């Protein structure tokens, strides 16, 4: 009887050990472990991107570490081996140059949006934005905030628009330049500038929408702000990066991007 009980207990322990072996050894080998990828993202994505990331993380378990800045600065960092898995640029030209240099994973070039430029002022401002860019010549305007055109696409768009309206020479002495479009917005919010030429995606974000007014700059005044994303060849987590890029293409995320004022290219590709 005692021998039979010992045999029963031995069989039970063997079954338990076998179950744990399957659970902790065999099961993970068939499942993709959650990963964290690093994304270099244009500053006009500062508010919409966290929403995209939160949805992606909830759906997949993978996490995203996003850095926001000017596309030109990120381009330089990536050329010099910056540790990014994905690059979301506000200027389609930067990803194209990286692709031409062989630094982009094949078939990952994706034109995800076209941005829009706006004139923005804090709510207390008496400036009449219906005058368009001509409002910048108002005697009460002493400082105009834009992103640095040397490396920020929205800064170049702002300069192009001012020249198109033949007022650049009149207002160039009033320009104050943020390192990127988010910093340009901060200058106006903080009172360090009277008015700003900003991204529509920032003007529609709650933190600015509730505190100011905006007017669209005619798209014909500046070259299209075509934006593209790529998975970088140096990435050690290409499959997760590709999974996130595919997620950005889904109807729900496309709709979210539109809510933030982006136009989505019908082709969805810059190739």
C-alpha positions in Angstrom: 0.0 0.0 0.0 2.8 2.4 1.0 4.6 1.5 -2.2 1.5 2.3 -4.2 1.2 5.7 -2.5 4.9 6.5 -3.2 4.4 5.6 -6.9 1.3 7.8 -7.0 3.2 10.7 -5.5 6.1 10.2 -7.8 3.8 10.2 -10.8 2.1 13.4 -9.6 5.4 15.2 -9.1 6.6 14.1 -12.5 3.5 15.5 -14.1 3.9 18.8 -12.2 7.6 19.1 -13.3 6.6 18.3 -16.9 3.9 21.0 -16.8 6.3 23.6 -15.5 8.9 22.6 -18.1 6.4 23.1 -20.9 5.2 26.4 -19.4 8.5 28.1 -18.8 10.8 26.5 -21.4 8.9 25.4 -24.4 6.1 28.0 -24.5 8.4 31.2 -24.7 10.3 29.6 -27.6 7.2 29.7 -29.7 6.1 33.3 -28.7 7.8 36.5 -29.7 9.0 38.3 -26.6 7.9 41.9 -26.2 10.5 44.4 -27.4 11.2 48.1 -27.1 12.0 50.1 -30.2 13.4 53.6 -30.5 11.8 56.1 -32.8 13.1 59.5 -34.0 10.0 61.5 -34.6 9.4 65.0 -36.1 8.2 67.6 -33.6 4.9 68.0 -35.4 4.1 64.5 -34.1 4.6 65.6 -30.4 0.9 65.3 -29.5 -0.5 62.6 -31.9 2.4 60.2 -31.5 1.9 59.3 -27.8 -1.7 58.4 -28.7 -0.5 56.1 -31.5 2.1 54.6 -29.2 -0.4 53.9 -26.4 -2.7 52.0 -28.7 0.2 50.0 -30.2 1.5 49.1 -26.8 -1.9 48.0 -25.6 -2.5 45.9 -28.7 1.0 44.2 -28.9 2.8 44.5 -25.6 5.7 46.1 -27.4 6.9 49.5 -26.2 8.1 52.6 -28.0 10.7 55.0 -26.9 10.1 58.2 -28.9 12.4 61.2 -29.2 11.0 64.4 -30.8 13.1 66.9 -32.6 13.8 68.6 -35.9 14.0 66.2 -38.8 17.3 67.7 -40.0 19.0 67.0 -36.7 17.7 63.5 -36.6 18.9 63.0 -40.2 22.5 64.0 -39.2 22.4 61.7 -36.1 21.2 58.8 -38.2 24.0 59.3 -40.7 26.4 59.2 -37.8 25.0 56.0 -36.4 22.3 57.3 -34.1 20.6 54.4 -32.2 17.2 54.5 -33.8 15.0 51.8 -35.2 12.5 54.1 -37.1 12.6 57.6 -38.4 9.4 59.6 -38.9 10.5 62.7 -40.8 8.5 65.9 -41.5 10.5 66.3 -44.8 10.3 63.4 -47.2 13.7 64.4 -48.6 15.6 63.1 -45.5 14.4 59.5 -45.6 15.0 59.5 -49.4 18.6 60.6 -48.8 19.0 57.8 -46.2 17.5 55.3 -48.6 19.9 56.4 -51.4 22.8 56.0 -49.0 21.8 52.4 -48.2 20.8 53.1 -44.6 17.1 52.1 -44.9 15.6 48.6 -44.7 14.2 47.6 -48.1 10.5 48.2 -48.9 9.8 50.2 -45.7 9.7 53.8 -47.2 6.2 55.1 -46.3 4.8 58.5 -46.9 2.5 58.8 -43.9 1.2 62.4 -44.1 1.3 65.9 -45.5 1.6 68.7 -42.9 0.0 72.1 -42.9 1.3 75.5 -41.7 -0.8 77.9 -39.6 -0.5 81.3 -38.0 -1.1 81.0 -34.3 -1.6 83.6 -31.5 -2.6 83.3 -27.8 -6.3 83.9 -27.0 -5.7 87.4 -25.5 -4.1 88.7 -28.7 -6.0 91.3 -30.5 -4.4 90.5 -33.9 -6.8 89.8 -36.7 -5.6 86.5 -38.2 -8.1 86.9 -41.1 -5.6 89.2 -42.7 -3.4 86.2 -43.3 0.4 86.6 -43.3 0.0 90.4 -43.7 -0.9 90.5 -40.0 2.8 89.9 -39.3 3.5 93.4 -40.5 1.3 94.9 -37.8 3.2 97.5 -35.7 2.2 95.6 -32.5 4.1 92.5 -33.7 7.6 92.6 -32.4 8.6 88.9 -32.4 7.5 86.2 -34.8 8.3 82.6 -33.8 9.3 80.0 -36.5 11.3 76.8 -36.4 14.9 77.1 -37.6 14.8 76.7 -41.4 18.3 75.3 -41.4 17.1 71.9 -40.2 13.4 72.2 -39.5 10.9 71.6 -42.4 8.3 73.9 -41.0 10.8 76.6 -40.7 11.6 76.3 -44.3 7.9 76.3 -45.1 7.5 79.5 -43.1 10.3 81.3 -44.9 8.9 80.2 -48.2 5.5 81.5 -47.3 6.8 84.9 -46.2 8.8 85.3 -49.4 5.8 84.2 -51.5 3.7 87.0 -49.9 6.6 89.4 -50.4 6.9 90.3 -46.7 10.0 88.4 -45.7 12.3 91.5 -45.9 9.8 93.5 -43.9 9.6 90.9 -41.0 12.9 89.0 -41.1 14.3 91.2 -38.3 11.4 90.1 -36.0 12.0 86.4 -36.4 12.9 84.3 -33.4 13.8 80.7 -34.2 13.0 77.6 -32.2 15.2 74.5 -32.5 12.2 72.7 -33.8 8.5 73.4 -34.4 7.5 72.5 -30.8 10.0 74.9 -29.4 8.7 77.6 -31.8 5.2 76.9 -30.3 6.6 77.2 -26.8 8.0 80.7 -27.6 4.5 82.0 -28.4 2.8 80.2 -25.5 5.3 81.7 -23.0 5.0 85.2 -24.4 8.5 85.3 -25.8 6.9 85.9 -29.2 3.7 87.7 -30.2 2.8 85.3 -33.0 4.0 82.1 -34.6 4.0 80.1 -37.8 3.4 76.6 -36.5 2.2 73.1 -37.5 -1.5 72.6 -37.6 -1.0 69.3 -35.7 0.2 71.4 -32.7 -2.5 74.0 -33.0 -5.1 71.3 -32.8 -3.6 69.7 -29.7 -5.5 70.5 -26.5 -2.7 72.4 -24.9 -2.7 75.0 -27.7 -6.3 74.7 -29.0 -7.6 75.8 -25.6 -5.2 78.7 -25.3 -5.1 80.3 -28.7 -6.4 80.8 -32.2 -5.1 79.8 -35.6 -5.5 80.5 -39.3 -4.3 78.3 -42.1 -1.5 79.6 -44.3 -2.6 78.8 -48.0 -0.9 75.6 -49.1 0.0 77.4 -52.3 2.4 79.7 -50.3 4.9 77.0 -49.6 6.2 73.7 -50.9 4.2 70.6 -49.7 5.2 69.4 -46.3 5.4 65.7 -47.4 6.4 63.5 -44.6 7.8 59.9 -44.6 8.9 57.1 -42.3 11.5 54.4 -42.7 12.8 51.4 -40.8 16.6 51.9 -40.5 18.9 49.2 -41.7 21.0 49.4 -38.5 18.0 48.5 -36.3 18.4 45.3 -34.3 14.7 45.0 -34.0 13.5 45.3 -37.5 10.5 43.0 -37.2 9.0 45.0 -34.4 9.8 48.2 -36.2 8.0 46.9 -39.3 5.1 45.9 -37.1 4.7 49.4 -35.7 5.0 50.9 -39.2 2.2 48.6 -40.4 0.1 49.7 -37.4 0.5 53.3 -38.4 -1.1 52.4 -41.8 -4.3 51.0 -40.2 -7.6 52.8 -40.7 -7.9 53.8 -37.0 -4.5 55.5 -37.0 -5.0 57.1 -40.3 -8.2 58.6 -38.9 -6.4 59.8 -35.8 -3.8 61.5 -38.0 -6.5 63.3 -39.8 -8.0 64.5 -36.5 -4.7 66.2 -35.9 -4.9 68.0 -39.2 -2.7 65.9 -41.4 -3.6 65.0 -44.9 -3.0 61.4 -45.7 -1.5 60.7 -49.2 -3.8 58.4 -51.2 -0.9 56.3 -52.4 0.4 55.9 -48.9 3.9 55.6 -50.4 6.8 57.8 -51.4 8.5 55.2 -53.5 
